[in-house]
Each structure stands twice: as C-alpha cells, then as structure tokens.
C-alpha cells in the first residue's frame, strides 16, 4: 500500500467562527495523524494548513466540508502541495 504524503491548504467559509470549528478540525486531524494548524481569519473564514498521508487528508477534507453541529459551511476549497515537513 502506497502512503503518499502531501500538503493541503483548506479555506472554509460560512458560519465557521464561534461554533467550535477549530477544535473540531484539530480533533479530526489528530485522529488521522495529520500535522499543521487551523486559524480564524478576519474575513470570517477558517484557514487550515495540514500535512500527512494523502488519503487521510482527503478524509479530513470530508469532515471539514461538514463541520461541527452548529457550523454552516457555505464553501470549502482545497489546494494540494508538496510535503514540506514544516510541522
């Protein structure tokens, strides 16, 4: 089984601040053994940079597009990049 490593930059918009979104993302990333960070932007969006196994990153993106119970994800985009081992 190939374990291709990758880097993903994810931008999420909608009602995603003040609803536990960062903790939700952190919890799922930790379960999937991904590294990186999650931060709120002044625009009201959430910005995520994460690295790890590409299949797990795709699974994580699925969780992010749903969000926690009180969130209302309007849009989510992902940009793929090469692993930098930054975290």
Biopython code that builds the backbone (N, CA, C, O; Angstrom):
import numpy as np
from Bio.PDB.StructureBuilder import StructureBuilder

atoms = [
    (1, "UNK", "N", (0.843, -1.187, 0.000)),
    (1, "UNK", "CA", (0.000, 0.000, 0.000)),
    (1, "UNK", "C", (0.883, 1.243, 0.000)),
    (1, "UNK", "O", (1.781, 1.377, 0.832)),
    (2, "UNK", "N", (0.628, 2.133, -0.920)),
    (2, "UNK", "CA", (1.415, 3.348, -1.041)),
    (2, "UNK", "C", (0.927, 4.393, -0.043)),
    (2, "UNK", "O", (-0.275, 4.630, 0.076)),
    (3, "UNK", "N", (1.853, 5.012, 0.667)),
    (3, "UNK", "CA", (1.474, 6.048, 1.633)),
    (3, "UNK", "C", (2.045, 7.381, 1.175)),
    (3, "UNK", "O", (3.007, 7.886, 1.754)),
    (4, "UNK", "N", (1.456, 7.941, 0.145)),
    (4, "UNK", "CA", (1.888, 9.206, -0.405)),
    (4, "UNK", "C", (1.616, 10.326, 0.582)),
    (4, "UNK", "O", (0.502, 10.469, 1.087)),
    (5, "UNK", "N", (2.624, 11.103, 0.846)),
    (5, "UNK", "CA", (2.488, 12.236, 1.754)),
    (5, "UNK", "C", (2.217, 13.489, 0.930)),
    (5, "UNK", "O", (2.717, 13.632, -0.186)),
    (6, "UNK", "N", (1.428, 14.385, 1.488)),
    (6, "UNK", "CA", (1.075, 15.613, 0.776)),
    (6, "UNK", "C", (0.815, 16.733, 1.770)),
    (6, "UNK", "O", (0.840, 16.542, 2.986)),
    (7, "UNK", "N", (0.568, 17.897, 1.213)),
    (7, "UNK", "CA", (0.233, 19.092, 1.991)),
    (7, "UNK", "C", (-1.054, 19.656, 1.411)),
    (7, "UNK", "O", (-1.225, 19.708, 0.193)),
    (8, "UNK", "N", (-1.952, 20.077, 2.284)),
    (8, "UNK", "CA", (-3.216, 20.652, 1.833)),
    (8, "UNK", "C", (-3.425, 22.007, 2.496)),
    (8, "UNK", "O", (-3.171, 22.180, 3.688)),
    (9, "UNK", "N", (-3.893, 22.959, 1.704)),
    (9, "UNK", "CA", (-4.298, 24.266, 2.223)),
    (9, "UNK", "C", (-5.798, 24.358, 1.988)),
    (9, "UNK", "O", (-6.266, 24.322, 0.850)),
    (10, "UNK", "N", (-6.549, 24.479, 3.091)),
    (10, "UNK", "CA", (-8.006, 24.451, 3.028)),
    (10, "UNK", "C", (-8.552, 25.780, 3.532)),
    (10, "UNK", "O", (-8.101, 26.302, 4.552)),
    (11, "UNK", "N", (-9.524, 26.318, 2.811)),
    (11, "UNK", "CA", (-10.191, 27.558, 3.202)),
    (11, "UNK", "C", (-11.677, 27.257, 3.303)),
    (11, "UNK", "O", (-12.288, 26.761, 2.356)),
    (12, "UNK", "N", (-12.254, 27.562, 4.464)),
    (12, "UNK", "CA", (-13.656, 27.240, 4.727)),
    (12, "UNK", "C", (-14.404, 28.526, 5.041)),
    (12, "UNK", "O", (-13.941, 29.337, 5.843)),
    (13, "UNK", "N", (-15.566, 28.716, 4.406)),
    (13, "UNK", "CA", (-16.372, 29.912, 4.666)),
    (13, "UNK", "C", (-17.787, 29.521, 5.063)),
    (13, "UNK", "O", (-18.216, 28.381, 4.885)),
    (14, "UNK", "N", (-18.494, 30.501, 5.604)),
    (14, "UNK", "CA", (-19.850, 30.289, 6.107)),
    (14, "UNK", "C", (-19.875, 30.662, 7.575)),
    (14, "UNK", "O", (-19.088, 31.502, 8.009)),
    (15, "UNK", "N", (-20.757, 30.060, 8.344)),
    (15, "UNK", "CA", (-20.785, 30.268, 9.790)),
    (15, "UNK", "C", (-19.812, 29.262, 10.396)),
    (15, "UNK", "O", (-20.203, 28.170, 10.810)),
    (16, "UNK", "N", (-18.538, 29.647, 10.440)),
    (16, "UNK", "CA", (-17.487, 28.723, 10.875)),
    (16, "UNK", "C", (-16.638, 29.279, 12.014)),
    (16, "UNK", "O", (-15.674, 28.639, 12.432)),
    (17, "UNK", "N", (-16.979, 30.448, 12.515)),
    (17, "UNK", "CA", (-16.272, 31.003, 13.663)),
    (17, "UNK", "C", (-17.247, 31.114, 14.832)),
    (17, "UNK", "O", (-18.415, 31.460, 14.650)),
    (18, "UNK", "N", (-16.753, 30.817, 16.032)),
    (18, "UNK", "CA", (-17.586, 30.879, 17.229)),
    (18, "UNK", "C", (-18.480, 29.663, 17.407)),
    (18, "UNK", "O", (-19.421, 29.697, 18.200)),
    (19, "UNK", "N", (-18.197, 28.587, 16.678)),
    (19, "UNK", "CA", (-19.026, 27.373, 16.748)),
    (19, "UNK", "C", (-18.184, 26.127, 17.046)),
    (19, "UNK", "O", (-18.662, 25.004, 16.884)),
    (20, "UNK", "N", (-16.943, 26.320, 17.479)),
    (20, "UNK", "CA", (-16.070, 25.188, 17.795)),
    (20, "UNK", "C", (-15.416, 24.543, 16.588)),
    (20, "UNK", "O", (-14.980, 23.394, 16.660)),
    (21, "UNK", "N", (-15.342, 25.266, 15.484)),
    (21, "UNK", "CA", (-14.815, 24.687, 14.250)),
    (21, "UNK", "C", (-13.337, 24.324, 14.365)),
    (21, "UNK", "O", (-12.923, 23.256, 13.913)),
    (22, "UNK", "N", (-12.541, 25.207, 14.965)),
    (22, "UNK", "CA", (-11.098, 24.926, 15.057)),
    (22, "UNK", "C", (-10.840, 23.679, 15.895)),
    (22, "UNK", "O", (-10.008, 22.848, 15.530)),
    (23, "UNK", "N", (-11.544, 23.543, 17.012)),
    (23, "UNK", "CA", (-11.367, 22.359, 17.855)),
    (23, "UNK", "C", (-11.832, 21.106, 17.122)),
    (23, "UNK", "O", (-11.192, 20.057, 17.205)),
    (24, "UNK", "N", (-12.941, 21.217, 16.409)),
    (24, "UNK", "CA", (-13.467, 20.103, 15.607)),
    (24, "UNK", "C", (-12.416, 19.641, 14.589)),
    (24, "UNK", "O", (-12.157, 18.446, 14.450)),
    (25, "UNK", "N", (-11.817, 20.603, 13.883)),
    (25, "UNK", "CA", (-10.790, 20.279, 12.886)),
    (25, "UNK", "C", (-9.568, 19.666, 13.561)),
    (25, "UNK", "O", (-9.013, 18.682, 13.073)),
    (26, "UNK", "N", (-9.153, 20.245, 14.680)),
    (26, "UNK", "CA", (-7.999, 19.724, 15.418)),
    (26, "UNK", "C", (-8.223, 18.277, 15.840)),
    (26, "UNK", "O", (-7.350, 17.427, 15.663)),
    (27, "UNK", "N", (-9.399, 18.004, 16.398)),
    (27, "UNK", "CA", (-9.725, 16.658, 16.874)),
    (27, "UNK", "C", (-9.647, 15.630, 15.741)),
    (27, "UNK", "O", (-9.073, 14.554, 15.909)),
    (28, "UNK", "N", (-10.228, 15.972, 14.588)),
    (28, "UNK", "CA", (-10.206, 15.036, 13.456)),
    (28, "UNK", "C", (-8.795, 14.889, 12.876)),
    (28, "UNK", "O", (-8.397, 13.788, 12.495)),
    (29, "UNK", "N", (-8.049, 15.970, 12.809)),
    (29, "UNK", "CA", (-6.673, 15.894, 12.310)),
    (29, "UNK", "C", (-5.819, 15.020, 13.223)),
    (29, "UNK", "O", (-4.997, 14.233, 12.754)),
    (30, "UNK", "N", (-6.020, 15.164, 14.513)),
    (30, "UNK", "CA", (-5.256, 14.356, 15.466)),
    (30, "UNK", "C", (-5.574, 12.869, 15.300)),
    (30, "UNK", "O", (-4.668, 12.036, 15.320)),
    (31, "UNK", "N", (-6.847, 12.536, 15.137)),
    (31, "UNK", "CA", (-7.244, 11.137, 14.930)),
    (31, "UNK", "C", (-6.624, 10.553, 13.661)),
    (31, "UNK", "O", (-6.271, 9.375, 13.615)),
    (32, "UNK", "N", (-6.497, 11.390, 12.640)),
    (32, "UNK", "CA", (-5.967, 10.946, 11.355)),
    (32, "UNK", "C", (-4.443, 11.089, 11.257)),
    (32, "UNK", "O", (-3.855, 10.842, 10.204)),
    (33, "UNK", "N", (-3.817, 11.489, 12.365)),
    (33, "UNK", "CA", (-2.365, 11.657, 12.444)),
    (33, "UNK", "C", (-1.837, 12.664, 11.429)),
    (33, "UNK", "O", (-0.812, 12.436, 10.786)),
    (34, "UNK", "N", (-2.546, 13.778, 11.293)),
    (34, "UNK", "CA", (-2.122, 14.865, 10.422)),
    (34, "UNK", "C", (-1.478, 15.949, 11.276)),
    (34, "UNK", "O", (-1.773, 16.067, 12.465)),
    (35, "UNK", "N", (-0.603, 16.737, 10.671)),
    (35, "UNK", "CA", (0.021, 17.850, 11.379)),
    (35, "UNK", "C", (-0.320, 19.143, 10.664)),
    (35, "UNK", "O", (-0.670, 19.133, 9.484)),
    (36, "UNK", "N", (-0.216, 20.269, 11.384)),
    (36, "UNK", "CA", (-0.493, 21.556, 10.780)),
    (36, "UNK", "C", (-1.129, 22.517, 11.749)),
    (36, "UNK", "O", (-0.911, 22.435, 12.957)),
    (37, "UNK", "N", (-1.928, 23.439, 11.210)),
    (37, "UNK", "CA", (-2.606, 24.404, 12.074)),
    (37, "UNK", "C", (-3.946, 24.812, 11.482)),
    (37, "UNK", "O", (-4.219, 24.621, 10.296)),
    (38, "UNK", "N", (-4.773, 25.384, 12.358)),
    (38, "UNK", "CA", (-6.086, 25.901, 11.981)),
    (38, "UNK", "C", (-6.187, 27.292, 12.577)),
    (38, "UNK", "O", (-5.874, 27.477, 13.753)),
    (39, "UNK", "N", (-6.617, 28.282, 11.794)),
    (39, "UNK", "CA", (-6.768, 29.616, 12.367)),
    (39, "UNK", "C", (-7.956, 30.346, 11.751)),
    (39, "UNK", "O", (-8.332, 30.114, 10.601)),
    (40, "UNK", "N", (-8.536, 31.238, 12.557)),
    (40, "UNK", "CA", (-9.607, 32.104, 12.087)),
    (40, "UNK", "C", (-8.991, 33.276, 11.336)),
    (40, "UNK", "O", (-7.950, 33.801, 11.731)),
    (41, "UNK", "N", (-9.639, 33.677, 10.256)),
    (41, "UNK", "CA", (-9.209, 34.853, 9.506)),
    (41, "UNK", "C", (-10.161, 36.011, 9.800)),
    (41, "UNK", "O", (-11.312, 35.792, 10.176)),
    (42, "UNK", "N", (-9.682, 37.237, 9.630)),
    (42, "UNK", "CA", (-10.515, 38.413, 9.858)),
    (42, "UNK", "C", (-11.720, 38.452, 8.922)),
    (42, "UNK", "O", (-12.720, 39.103, 9.222)),
    (43, "UNK", "N", (-11.627, 37.771, 7.811)),
    (43, "UNK", "CA", (-12.715, 37.734, 6.830)),
    (43, "UNK", "C", (-13.889, 36.880, 7.300)),
    (43, "UNK", "O", (-14.948, 36.879, 6.671)),
    (44, "UNK", "N", (-13.703, 36.142, 8.418)),
    (44, "UNK", "CA", (-14.746, 35.248, 8.911)),
    (44, "UNK", "C", (-14.551, 33.807, 8.459)),
    (44, "UNK", "O", (-15.326, 32.925, 8.826)),
    (45, "UNK", "N", (-13.517, 33.574, 7.665)),
    (45, "UNK", "CA", (-13.219, 32.225, 7.169)),
    (45, "UNK", "C", (-12.268, 31.516, 8.129)),
    (45, "UNK", "O", (-11.681, 32.136, 9.016)),
    (46, "UNK", "N", (-12.129, 30.218, 7.936)),
    (46, "UNK", "CA", (-11.154, 29.423, 8.673)),
    (46, "UNK", "C", (-10.131, 28.907, 7.668)),
    (46, "UNK", "O", (-10.488, 28.390, 6.610)),
    (47, "UNK", "N", (-8.851, 29.056, 8.016)),
    (47, "UNK", "CA", (-7.741, 28.661, 7.159)),
    (47, "UNK", "C", (-7.032, 27.483, 7.813)),
    (47, "UNK", "O", (-6.689, 27.540, 8.994)),
    (48, "UNK", "N", (-6.811, 26.418, 7.051)),
    (48, "UNK", "CA", (-6.169, 25.211, 7.564)),
    (48, "UNK", "C", (-5.002, 24.843, 6.652)),
    (48, "UNK", "O", (-5.148, 24.787, 5.431)),
    (49, "UNK", "N", (-3.853, 24.596, 7.255)),
    (49, "UNK", "CA", (-2.707, 24.026, 6.545)),
    (49, "UNK", "C", (-2.419, 22.702, 7.241)),
    (49, "UNK", "O", (-2.228, 22.670, 8.457)),
    (50, "UNK", "N", (-2.385, 21.624, 6.493)),
    (50, "UNK", "CA", (-2.101, 20.332, 7.116)),
    (50, "UNK", "C", (-1.291, 19.451, 6.180)),
    (50, "UNK", "O", (-1.340, 19.582, 4.956)),
    (51, "UNK", "N", (-0.541, 18.546, 6.807)),
    (51, "UNK", "CA", (0.319, 17.622, 6.075)),
    (51, "UNK", "C", (0.121, 16.210, 6.602)),
    (51, "UNK", "O", (-0.205, 16.005, 7.771)),
    (52, "UNK", "N", (0.324, 15.247, 5.721)),
    (52, "UNK", "CA", (0.236, 13.849, 6.119)),
    (52, "UNK", "C", (-0.110, 12.965, 4.933)),
    (52, "UNK", "O", (0.059, 13.353, 3.777)),
    (53, "UNK", "N", (-0.590, 11.789, 5.234)),
    (53, "UNK", "CA", (-0.993, 10.823, 4.226)),
    (53, "UNK", "C", (-2.116, 11.404, 3.372)),
    (53, "UNK", "O", (-3.100, 11.911, 3.910)),
    (54, "UNK", "N", (-1.983, 11.336, 2.048)),
    (54, "UNK", "CA", (-2.957, 11.987, 1.154)),
    (54, "UNK", "C", (-4.369, 11.429, 1.319)),
    (54, "UNK", "O", (-5.335, 12.192, 1.283)),
    (55, "UNK", "N", (-4.510, 10.127, 1.497)),
    (55, "UNK", "CA", (-5.846, 9.554, 1.692)),
    (55, "UNK", "C", (-6.482, 10.076, 2.976)),
    (55, "UNK", "O", (-7.687, 10.326, 3.027)),
    (56, "UNK", "N", (-5.670, 10.237, 4.000)),
    (56, "UNK", "CA", (-6.181, 10.780, 5.265)),
    (56, "UNK", "C", (-6.522, 12.255, 5.138)),
    (56, "UNK", "O", (-7.477, 12.729, 5.752)),
    (57, "UNK", "N", (-5.747, 12.982, 4.345)),
    (57, "UNK", "CA", (-6.067, 14.392, 4.088)),
    (57, "UNK", "C", (-7.408, 14.511, 3.360)),
    (57, "UNK", "O", (-8.201, 15.406, 3.650)),
    (58, "UNK", "N", (-7.654, 13.610, 2.420)),
    (58, "UNK", "CA", (-8.938, 13.617, 1.709)),
    (58, "UNK", "C", (-10.087, 13.311, 2.667)),
    (58, "UNK", "O", (-11.154, 13.919, 2.579)),
    (59, "UNK", "N", (-9.865, 12.366, 3.581)),
    (59, "UNK", "CA", (-10.882, 12.043, 4.586)),
    (59, "UNK", "C", (-11.122, 13.246, 5.502)),
    (59, "UNK", "O", (-12.265, 13.560, 5.835)),
    (60, "UNK", "N", (-10.041, 13.915, 5.908)),
    (60, "UNK", "CA", (-10.140, 15.114, 6.741)),
    (60, "UNK", "C", (-10.942, 16.205, 6.033)),
    (60, "UNK", "O", (-11.773, 16.870, 6.651)),
    (61, "UNK", "N", (-10.691, 16.383, 4.748)),
    (61, "UNK", "CA", (-11.415, 17.392, 3.963)),
    (61, "UNK", "C", (-12.919, 17.108, 3.978)),
    (61, "UNK", "O", (-13.725, 18.037, 4.009)),
    (62, "UNK", "N", (-13.289, 15.850, 3.956)),
    (62, "UNK", "CA", (-14.700, 15.484, 4.061)),
    (62, "UNK", "C", (-15.305, 15.947, 5.373)),
    (62, "UNK", "O", (-16.427, 16.451, 5.395)),
    (63, "UNK", "N", (-14.569, 15.780, 6.474)),
    (63, "UNK", "CA", (-15.044, 16.250, 7.778)),
    (63, "UNK", "C", (-15.167, 17.771, 7.793)),
    (63, "UNK", "O", (-16.138, 18.316, 8.317)),
    (64, "UNK", "N", (-14.186, 18.445, 7.221)),
    (64, "UNK", "CA", (-14.163, 19.906, 7.204)),
    (64, "UNK", "C", (-15.346, 20.467, 6.411)),
    (64, "UNK", "O", (-15.931, 21.477, 6.802)),
    (65, "UNK", "N", (-15.695, 19.819, 5.306)),
    (65, "UNK", "CA", (-16.819, 20.297, 4.491)),
    (65, "UNK", "C", (-18.142, 20.172, 5.228)),
    (65, "UNK", "O", (-19.101, 20.872, 4.901)),
    (66, "UNK", "N", (-18.206, 19.289, 6.218)),
    (66, "UNK", "CA", (-19.416, 19.127, 7.031)),
    (66, "UNK", "C", (-19.400, 20.079, 8.214)),
    (66, "UNK", "O", (-20.383, 20.776, 8.466)),
    (67, "UNK", "N", (-18.289, 20.115, 8.944)),
    (67, "UNK", "CA", (-18.148, 20.974, 10.107)),
    (67, "UNK", "C", (-18.881, 20.438, 11.319)),
    (67, "UNK", "O", (-19.617, 19.456, 11.220)),
    (68, "UNK", "N", (-18.682, 21.086, 12.479)),
    (68, "UNK", "CA", (-19.365, 20.663, 13.693)),
    (68, "UNK", "C", (-20.861, 20.988, 13.633)),
    (68, "UNK", "O", (-21.324, 21.642, 12.700)),
    (69, "UNK", "N", (-21.597, 20.532, 14.622)),
    (69, "UNK", "CA", (-23.054, 20.622, 14.631)),
    (69, "UNK", "C", (-23.591, 22.044, 14.381)),
    (69, "UNK", "O", (-24.528, 22.211, 13.599)),
    (70, "UNK", "N", (-23.025, 23.052, 15.017)),
    (70, "UNK", "CA", (-23.578, 24.411, 14.923)),
    (70, "UNK", "C", (-23.003, 25.226, 13.764)),
    (70, "UNK", "O", (-23.413, 26.366, 13.545)),
    (71, "UNK", "N", (-22.073, 24.660, 13.037)),
    (71, "UNK", "CA", (-21.484, 25.367, 11.888)),
    (71, "UNK", "C", (-22.389, 25.236, 10.672)),
    (71, "UNK", "O", (-23.180, 24.299, 10.558)),
    (72, "UNK", "N", (-22.255, 26.187, 9.779)),
    (72, "UNK", "CA", (-22.942, 26.137, 8.489)),
    (72, "UNK", "C", (-21.891, 26.423, 7.417)),
    (72, "UNK", "O", (-21.651, 27.577, 7.062)),
    (73, "UNK", "N", (-21.276, 25.370, 6.910)),
    (73, "UNK", "CA", (-20.226, 25.516, 5.908)),
    (73, "UNK", "C", (-20.875, 25.869, 4.579)),
    (73, "UNK", "O", (-21.667, 25.102, 4.031)),
    (74, "UNK", "N", (-20.525, 27.038, 4.075)),
    (74, "UNK", "CA", (-21.059, 27.505, 2.798)),
    (74, "UNK", "C", (-20.178, 27.031, 1.645)),
    (74, "UNK", "O", (-20.670, 26.628, 0.591)),
    (75, "UNK", "N", (-18.859, 27.090, 1.870)),
    (75, "UNK", "CA", (-17.921, 26.703, 0.817)),
    (75, "UNK", "C", (-16.615, 26.228, 1.452)),
    (75, "UNK", "O", (-16.214, 26.714, 2.509)),
    (76, "UNK", "N", (-15.970, 25.288, 0.803)),
    (76, "UNK", "CA", (-14.655, 24.808, 1.233)),
    (76, "UNK", "C", (-13.836, 24.534, -0.014)),
    (76, "UNK", "O", (-14.310, 23.908, -0.961)),
    (77, "UNK", "N", (-12.605, 25.010, 0.000)),
    (77, "UNK", "CA", (-11.723, 24.763, -1.138)),
    (77, "UNK", "C", (-10.421, 24.164, -0.625)),
    (77, "UNK", "O", (-10.012, 24.401, 0.512)),
    (78, "UNK", "N", (-9.786, 23.390, -1.479)),
    (78, "UNK", "CA", (-8.524, 22.747, -1.102)),
    (78, "UNK", "C", (-7.513, 22.932, -2.225)),
    (78, "UNK", "O", (-7.834, 22.796, -3.405)),
    (79, "UNK", "N", (-6.282, 23.246, -1.826)),
    (79, "UNK", "CA", (-5.163, 23.346, -2.758)),
    (79, "UNK", "C", (-4.118, 22.340, -2.296)),
    (79, "UNK", "O", (-3.716, 22.334, -1.133)),
    (80, "UNK", "N", (-3.689, 21.502, -3.209)),
    (80, "UNK", "CA", (-2.687, 20.483, -2.895)),
    (80, "UNK", "C", (-1.295, 21.021, -3.148)),
    (80, "UNK", "O", (-1.076, 21.810, -4.066)),
    (81, "UNK", "N", (-0.350, 20.581, -2.318)),
    (81, "UNK", "CA", (1.032, 20.975, -2.487)),
    (81, "UNK", "C", (1.965, 19.855, -2.071)),
    (81, "UNK", "O", (1.533, 18.801, -1.602)),
    (82, "UNK", "N", (3.240, 20.104, -2.250)),
    (82, "UNK", "CA", (4.254, 19.118, -1.862)),
    (82, "UNK", "C", (4.511, 19.212, -0.369)),
    (82, "UNK", "O", (4.462, 20.294, 0.215)),
    (83, "UNK", "N", (4.781, 18.085, 0.234)),
    (83, "UNK", "CA", (5.080, 18.000, 1.653)),
    (83, "UNK", "C", (6.326, 18.834, 1.970)),
    (83, "UNK", "O", (7.348, 18.725, 1.292)),
    (84, "UNK", "N", (6.224, 19.666, 3.010)),
    (84, "UNK", "CA", (7.371, 20.499, 3.428)),
    (84, "UNK", "C", (7.925, 20.046, 4.778)),
    (84, "UNK", "O", (8.966, 20.540, 5.210)),
    (85, "UNK", "N", (7.244, 19.113, 5.451)),
    (85, "UNK", "CA", (7.638, 18.689, 6.805)),
    (85, "UNK", "C", (7.853, 19.896, 7.712)),
    (85, "UNK", "O", (8.818, 19.956, 8.475)),
    (86, "UNK", "N", (6.949, 20.840, 7.614)),
    (86, "UNK", "CA", (7.047, 22.089, 8.348)),
    (86, "UNK", "C", (6.606, 21.938, 9.812)),
    (86, "UNK", "O", (6.998, 22.743, 10.656)),
    (87, "UNK", "N", (5.810, 20.934, 10.114)),
    (87, "UNK", "CA", (5.227, 20.830, 11.457)),
    (87, "UNK", "C", (5.768, 19.655, 12.237)),
    (87, "UNK", "O", (5.371, 19.439, 13.382)),
]
sb = StructureBuilder()
sb.init_structure("model")
sb.init_model(0)
sb.init_chain("A")
sb.init_seg("    ")
for serial, (resi, resn, name, xyz) in enumerate(atoms, 1):
    if name == "N":
        sb.init_residue(resn, " ", resi, " ")
    sb.init_atom(name, np.array(xyz, "f"), 0.0, 1.0, " ", f" {name:<3s}", serial, name[0])
structure = sb.get_structure()
